């Protein structure tokens, strides 16, 4: 997938769109617990201040969408 943001989608959806293998179970369905944990760790690691990762990106202000863009392009190290 390209590294652009889908502004109408949530921060969480934008992040997981680039890391599907890390958040899916053995049958290819998204594991919600794994997804929330991964997104939470990435938001914390990049010090991005968001009230809720389920908010659409276009509701954010200031530099926060730029931080989300970083998350969207993030390449995870093995085992993250």
N, C-alpha and C positions, 0 to 999 in steps of 0.2 A: 504494500500500500504506500502511496505517496505520503509525505510528511506534512500535509496541510491539516488544518483544523476544520471540523464540521461544526460551525458556530452554533447551530440549533441543537446539537447533541450535547450530552452531559460531558463533564470533564472525564469521568470514569469511562464512558464509551469511547472517547477520543484516545485515551491511554490504551485501553485493552485492544483497540483495533490494530495496534502494532505489535502486540505480544500474545497473540492467541494461543500459541503452544504452551505458554506458562500458566494460563488461566483456564484451560479446558481439561475435562476429565478423560478417562480412557475411551469413551464413546463419542468424544468431540463436542460435548455440551459445556457451556460455561459454568465453572464452579464458582458460585457467588462468594463463598467464603474466601477462596484463594484470590479472587478478583479484588475484593475489598481490601484484603491484606496487602496485596501488591501495590495497589493504587495509593493506599495510605502510606506505605513505606516510601514510595517515590515522592509524594507530595512533601513528606517530612524531610527527606534527604535533600530536596531542592529548596526548602524553606518557602514554599508557596503557601500563601495565606488565603484559604478559601473556607467559607462557612459550611459548605456541603459539596462533596464531589459529584453529587447527583444533579447539581444545577447546570443548566445549559451554559456553555462558554460565553454566549452573547449577553448574558446577564452580569458578567464580571466587569469590573472597572479598573482603570489604571494599567499597571504593567502585568496584572494577573493573567490575561490571555497570553502574553508572551511567555510566562512561566509554563502555561499549559502547552504551548507550542513546543517547549523544551521536553516536556513529558511525552508528548506525542512522538517526538523523534528519538527518544531515549532508546539506546540499545542495552539491554540488560546483560550483566555478566552472568556466567553460568552459576546456577544455584541460587539466584537472587529471589 
